[in-house]
Amino acid sequence: MIKLYACLGSGNCFKPWLALHQLQTPFELRLVDVLAGEQKTDWFLEINPNGVVPYMVTEDGHGLGESNAMLWYVAEGTHLMPQNKAERAQALQWMYFEQSKLEPFISPARFFTTILPEEREARAADIENWQNAAAPGLARLDEHLREFQFMVGSGYSVADIGVFGYVHVLEEAGLSMRDYPNITRWIGDVCATKGFRPLSKLGFQEGKAA
């Protein structure tokens, strides 16, 4: 059985967790308390020497880091994987885009705005810089979603889950959904997909697939 090591509230941890539920793939969820530094303790470093979550151990014992790599692994051979070569490449394009143009800015802004609000005032300048840096990527995504219901033309896929992870909590980073009407529509469509579970449920039904 797949083992997924994750922490509560993380958009990156949410991605493989959601895919596993939507695919009804049995897995074991093991929560790691990153705010307490548990990811740097000996027991976890023996599993993942990089000391970060999410981390996946596959059915045959191979370790996988990076949320989008985990998504690609669990989606292989399923309806979440685009079926033609061009759309698979497009899916990867948007998953790389998310990790370079969106997540590096939305994630820390959200962390110091919502996850660790006691640091918000001290990090106000950083938060503003991250918000400003996220805006061009969000505008590009909103433009794309004006023409497409989901990230690729054939429908909901691994690319949507990859982009959704942090984009759907952009307001927790102090950004406004009102600025991105097509993203807002897309979020509603993703939430309506079969087997969807929200980020707030991560950790509440450990070890059970949808």
C-alpha positions as CSV (number, residue, x, y, z in Angstrom):
1,M,0.0,0.0,0.0
2,I,1.2,3.5,-0.8
3,K,2.2,5.6,2.3
4,L,1.8,9.3,2.1
5,Y,3.6,11.5,4.6
6,A,1.9,14.9,4.8
7,C,1.1,17.8,7.0
8,L,-2.2,19.6,7.7
9,G,-3.0,22.6,5.6
10,S,-0.4,22.2,2.9
11,G,-1.4,22.8,-0.7
12,N,1.5,20.5,-1.9
13,C,0.5,17.7,0.5
14,F,-3.1,18.1,-0.6
15,K,-2.3,17.3,-4.3
16,P,-1.4,13.6,-4.0
17,W,-3.9,13.1,-1.2
18,L,-6.8,14.4,-3.4
19,A,-5.7,12.4,-6.4
20,L,-5.5,9.2,-4.3
21,H,-9.0,9.8,-3.0
22,Q,-10.4,10.6,-6.4
23,L,-8.9,7.5,-7.9
24,Q,-10.1,5.4,-4.9
25,T,-6.5,4.1,-4.5
26,P,-5.9,2.6,-1.0
27,F,-3.2,4.4,0.9
28,E,-1.9,5.1,4.4
29,L,-1.7,8.7,5.5
30,R,0.9,9.6,8.1
31,L,0.8,13.1,9.4
32,V,4.0,15.0,10.2
33,D,3.9,18.1,12.4
34,V,6.1,20.5,10.5
35,L,5.4,23.4,12.8
36,A,6.9,21.4,15.6
37,G,9.9,20.4,13.4
38,E,8.9,16.7,13.2
39,Q,10.1,16.5,9.6
40,K,13.7,17.1,10.9
41,T,13.6,14.3,13.5
42,D,15.6,11.1,13.2
43,W,12.6,8.9,12.4
44,F,11.5,11.0,9.5
45,L,15.0,11.7,8.1
46,E,15.4,7.9,7.9
47,I,12.4,7.9,5.5
48,N,13.2,11.1,3.6
49,P,16.8,12.5,4.2
50,N,15.6,15.8,2.6
51,G,13.4,16.3,5.6
52,V,10.3,17.7,3.8
53,V,6.8,16.8,3.1
54,P,4.9,15.6,1.2
55,Y,6.8,12.4,0.7
56,M,5.4,9.2,-0.8
57,V,6.6,5.6,-0.4
58,T,5.2,3.5,-3.3
59,E,3.8,0.0,-3.0
60,D,7.2,-1.5,-3.9
61,G,9.1,0.7,-1.4
62,H,10.4,3.4,-3.7
63,G,10.5,6.9,-2.2
64,L,9.1,9.9,-4.1
65,G,9.5,13.6,-3.3
66,E,7.9,16.6,-5.0
67,S,4.1,16.8,-5.1
68,N,3.8,16.9,-8.8
69,A,6.0,13.8,-9.3
70,M,3.6,12.0,-6.9
71,L,0.6,13.2,-8.9
72,W,2.2,11.9,-12.1
73,Y,2.9,8.5,-10.4
74,V,-0.6,7.9,-9.1
75,A,-2.3,9.2,-12.3
76,E,-0.4,6.9,-14.6
77,G,-2.9,4.7,-16.5
78,T,-5.9,6.4,-15.0
79,H,-8.6,8.9,-16.2
80,L,-6.6,11.7,-14.6
81,M,-3.7,11.3,-17.1
82,P,-4.3,13.0,-20.4
83,Q,-4.5,10.4,-23.1
84,N,-2.6,12.0,-26.0
85,K,1.1,13.1,-26.2
86,A,0.3,16.8,-26.7
87,E,-2.0,17.1,-23.7
88,R,0.4,15.2,-21.5
89,A,3.1,17.7,-22.4
90,Q,0.6,20.6,-21.7
91,A,-0.2,19.1,-18.4
92,L,3.5,19.0,-17.5
93,Q,3.8,22.6,-18.7
94,W,1.1,23.8,-16.4
95,M,2.4,21.8,-13.4
96,Y,5.9,23.3,-13.9
97,F,4.3,26.8,-14.3
98,E,2.5,26.3,-11.0
99,Q,5.8,25.4,-9.2
100,S,7.7,28.3,-10.7
101,K,5.2,31.1,-11.1
102,L,2.5,30.5,-8.4
103,E,3.4,28.3,-5.5
104,P,6.7,30.0,-4.6
105,F,4.7,33.2,-3.9
106,I,1.3,32.1,-2.8
107,S,2.6,29.6,-0.4
108,P,4.8,31.9,1.8
109,A,2.3,34.8,1.6
110,R,-0.4,32.4,2.9
111,F,1.9,30.9,5.5
112,F,2.6,34.3,7.2
113,T,-0.9,35.6,6.6
114,T,-3.0,32.6,7.7
115,I,-0.9,29.7,9.0
116,L,1.3,31.8,11.2
117,P,-0.6,35.1,11.6
118,E,1.4,36.3,14.6
119,E,4.3,36.9,12.1
120,R,2.1,38.8,9.6
121,E,3.0,42.3,10.7
122,A,6.7,41.6,10.9
123,R,6.6,40.1,7.4
124,A,4.3,42.6,5.8
125,A,6.8,43.8,3.2
126,D,7.7,40.3,2.2
127,I,4.0,39.4,2.0
128,E,3.3,42.3,-0.3
129,N,6.3,41.3,-2.5
130,W,5.0,37.8,-2.7
131,Q,1.5,38.9,-3.6
132,N,2.9,41.2,-6.3
133,A,5.1,38.4,-7.7
134,A,2.1,36.0,-7.8
135,A,-0.1,38.4,-9.8
136,P,1.3,37.9,-13.3
137,G,1.1,34.2,-13.0
138,L,-2.5,34.3,-11.8
139,A,-3.4,36.7,-14.6
140,R,-1.9,34.3,-17.1
141,L,-3.8,31.4,-15.6
142,D,-7.1,33.4,-15.6
143,E,-6.6,34.2,-19.3
144,H,-6.1,30.5,-20.1
145,L,-9.2,29.5,-18.2
146,R,-11.2,32.0,-20.2
147,E,-10.9,29.6,-23.1
148,F,-10.8,26.2,-21.3
149,Q,-13.0,24.7,-18.6
150,F,-10.1,22.7,-17.3
151,M,-6.3,23.0,-17.7
152,V,-6.3,20.8,-20.9
153,G,-8.9,20.5,-23.5
154,S,-10.0,16.9,-22.9
155,G,-11.1,17.7,-19.3
156,Y,-10.2,17.4,-15.7
157,S,-6.8,15.9,-15.2
158,V,-3.6,15.7,-13.1
159,A,-2.8,19.2,-14.3
160,D,-5.9,20.6,-12.6
161,I,-5.0,19.0,-9.2
162,G,-1.4,20.3,-9.6
163,V,-2.5,23.9,-10.2
164,F,-5.4,23.8,-7.8
165,G,-3.3,23.0,-4.7
166,Y,-2.3,26.6,-3.8
167,V,-4.4,28.6,-6.3
168,H,-7.6,27.7,-4.6
169,V,-6.4,29.2,-1.3
170,L,-5.1,32.4,-2.8
171,E,-7.4,34.5,-0.6
172,E,-5.6,33.0,2.4
173,A,-2.5,34.7,1.0
174,G,-4.2,38.0,1.0
175,L,-5.1,38.0,-2.7
176,S,-8.6,38.4,-4.1
177,M,-10.7,36.0,-6.1
178,R,-12.6,39.0,-7.5
179,D,-9.6,39.8,-9.7
180,Y,-9.7,36.4,-11.3
181,P,-13.3,35.4,-12.4
182,N,-12.2,32.5,-14.6
183,I,-10.1,31.0,-11.9
184,T,-13.1,31.4,-9.6
185,R,-15.3,29.5,-12.0
186,W,-12.6,26.8,-12.5
187,I,-12.3,26.3,-8.7
188,G,-16.0,25.6,-8.6
189,D,-15.7,23.1,-11.4
190,V,-12.8,21.3,-9.8
191,C,-14.8,21.1,-6.5
192,A,-17.7,19.5,-8.4
193,T,-15.6,16.7,-9.8
194,K,-16.3,13.1,-8.6
195,G,-14.7,12.2,-5.3
196,F,-13.5,15.7,-4.5
197,R,-12.5,16.4,-0.9
198,P,-11.5,19.8,0.4
199,L,-8.1,20.6,2.0
200,S,-9.8,21.0,5.3
201,K,-10.5,17.3,5.4
202,L,-6.9,16.2,5.0
203,G,-6.1,14.1,8.0
204,F,-9.6,13.3,9.2
205,Q,-10.1,9.9,7.6
206,E,-6.6,8.5,7.7
207,G,-5.8,5.3,5.8
208,K,-9.1,5.3,3.9
209,A,-9.7,6.1,0.2
210,A,-12.8,7.8,-1.0
